[in-house]
Amino acid sequence: MKSTLLFFLFCFYGLFAQTKAVVAGNIKSSENENLFGATISFQVNNVDYYVLTDSVGFFSKKIPLGRIKVAVKYQNYTEKHFNFNLSKDTLISISLEKERSVLNEVIITNTKKAGITSLSGGKLSFNLKELVNVPTVLGTTDIIKVLQLTPGVQNSGDANGYLYVRGGDPGHNAILYSGTPVYGMSHLLGIFPFYNADHIKEVDFDKSSSNSKYGGRLSSTTELLPNKKIPSAFHIQGNIGILASQLTLAVPISSKTGFYFSARKTYIDEIVAPLIKSESENNDVKGMKYGFSDGNFTFLSQLSKKNLFYIDAFVSADELKVKDGNLALRTNLKWSNFIVSPTLVTTFSSKVSMSNAVYFSQYSNDLNMEQATIRFGVSSYVKDFGFNNSFRYLIKNTPIESGFQYVLHNLQPQKISVKNLTDSSNAFQNSEINSSEAAVFTTIKPKITDHFNAELGLRINYYSSGVNTSSYLHFHPRILLNYIANSRYSFYTSYNKHYQYLSMITTSSVGIPTDFWIASSDGIKPQSSDEFSVGSSFNVAKNLVSTVGGFYRSMKDLLEYPYGVTQFNETTTLKNDLLVGKGKAYGFEMMLRKNNGKFNGWLSYTLSWSDRNFDKLNNGNTYFAKYDRRHNLSVVGMYELNPKWNFGLTQVFSSGNRFTMPTSWYFINNNPVKEYSAYNNAQMPNYIRTDLSVNYFFVKTNTKESALNFSMYNTFNIDNPIYVVLNIQVNDDKNSVIVKQEKKVLYRMLPSISWRFKF
């Protein structure tokens, strides 16, 4: 068993009568990766003190002077124990190696980690490698689907790949790919995982965006972190399934330079569609084609001992074609993302580091429809040119992060064209918005007492946009207080203020990406929110942790677009078409997690309310939001029977979505007319789904893997409608109306088989 301990002391000037001192430092792996969530315990005079490392592997604890027994623990790594005499403030740096057993020259590495780690203040961190057993349609980890199984995140149902967090709208959530915003968030109908989990090492999910470096959204922030370790040897891994395949390469160029490349593609049209068409007389099915492809690239170079340079890039492209001969209709919808971000990280010392990144992000969609002699087109895009600076340092062993951010937004919310092919009549409408946003932020994490610490942040945003130059200066305070009673109990409370300057306008209740983004300009105000939350964590047993909490969020200047894809006439403007209102959301969240052992997983439950109030909707009365789902329950279980077999189970239950249903019907000139009462006055049936997965490993070592995955989505074939159609029929005497509800179901039982490999 090999372990390396880098231990050094440095002195601070202080009083000779000092009775306590600060022990601070950094925990890293032997591969020079910061270990997040490692536990360091100090025993002084038979009294124990505990501290956890933060996201950069740093810790700091003030303890009494004397002979100290130190224990460092981290899952999958060998525990480290050592003693020393503490007489003054001390800085230590510790390197841990993975647990290994050696027998007859065969090395067996224990790589079992918790798939999900709970942090204070409503944050979650995911180790994607340990979540491959969670059942999905394609047999690969679906990051968005995993997030929907956690407390505070509404299950959006089938045909939707968006997130709905703590009563917010889908556009209230930020998705950051290595710090760069992603505006297009899903493939068609949410069927396929949008992000290649093989290329992403970890996911940090913050339901409240409590870190001051995050801005521009009212709700959550999800940060996707690609691997930042320079590959030491060539590796290839991937997944071959019946609907799509993916491949990831790790390529070393030298000892200090290398890159990762990942690609995915679906062949649903080439393989599955012909089988369906051959047995179907449905013209809609025969005339529909869909495909997507995406790619990830990460280049890393250790320029010097103190400078790491890397480039992250992500590209995706989707296309949907529909041809209906009966309606003389041709439809083509394309949407795509492109992201690139060069970054330089400089480590000046053990106390000071800085990162600087420039980035470009673009999302666009383009819809073209041709029916008979009319050709209609609508397109939109959003482009960001940005710069991110982050400066981390210590002042008296208190970690501080400060930085500057700037981004130039270029948006085209809607470019509309209508052309009559039989004559020369054309109509055209275009709108383009340019805006800029600058921000400075600071986050400080002071240790107030031995049991009480805080995370205090302030973000100052300046935003300017529009022909008439609408500008705003806003302060975004963030406060998180954490009380650690002992090694088993902890409590937190937080407050977060947010403003959102770019808003996503949804035009469909299902995952058809015709949604567009609009900037606050020319009378369209930024959205804002205030969120309060409280919670606690309790270690029930050695490997069993429970967390409970509650939240309240109020929102102002929310936007609603009451039309379909678009409307078009001479007087149409976005400012006139958008409705402005307010909303609030509150609820209770609970999670029970088992981290280790043959059986592990979690149980998540959310009880919540979400409502809206728009002057021009529902006669100005408050109504339930579309995704006000009272109950959300998720159970995730993963069981490892032996080194060859493991199993996964997901059980989901949630209340149905809200929708507006007519309450009465009457006749005008023998035609039935619907009459409505309240907005969103009805509710869809409860959503229930059970997913199963089985993995059989032919080979499973630290560097090689060959496994067959079988997954069953919606195992018990339960009808979960994505919307309801009301069919109105008049009886023969034409004196009464018969109303029948027709449930439109997208997914039923979906089996999937795939081969996962790594060598």
Secondary structure, DSSP 8 states (H G I E B T S, - for coil): ---------------TT--EEEEEEEEEETTS-B-TT-EEEEEETTEEEEEE--TTSEEEEEEESEEEEEEEE-TTB--EEEEEEE-S-EEEEEEE-B-EEEETTEEEE-----SEEEETTTEEEEEGGGGTTS--SSSS--HHHHHTTSTTEE---TT----EETT--GGG-EEEETTEE-----SGGG-S-SS-TTTEEEEEEETT--STT--S-SS-EEEEEE--S--SS-EEEEEEESSEEEEEEEEEEETTEEEEEEEEEE-IIIIIHHHHHHT---HHHHTEEEEEEEEEEEEEEEEETTEEEEEEEEEEEEEEEEEETTTTEEEEEEEEEEEEEEEEEEE-SSS-EEEEEEEEEEEEEEEEEEETTEEEEEEEEEEEEEEEEEEEEEETTEEEEEEEEEEEEEEEEEEEEEEETTSS-EEEEE--EEEEEEEEEEEE--B-SSSEEEEEEEEEEEEEETTTTEEEEEEEEEEEEEEE-SSSEEEEEEEEEEEESEEEE---SSS----EEEES-TT---EEEEEEEEEEEEEEETTEEEEEEEEEEEEEEEEE--SSS----TT--HHHH-EEEEEEEEEEEEEEEE-SSSEEEEEEEEEEEEEEEETTSGGG--EE-TT--SEEEEEEEEEE-SSSEEEEEEEEEE---EE----EEEEETTEEEEE--STT-EE---EEEEEEEEEEEEEE-SS-EEEEEEEEESTT----EEEEEEEEEE-TTSS-EEEEEEEEE----EEEEEEEEE-
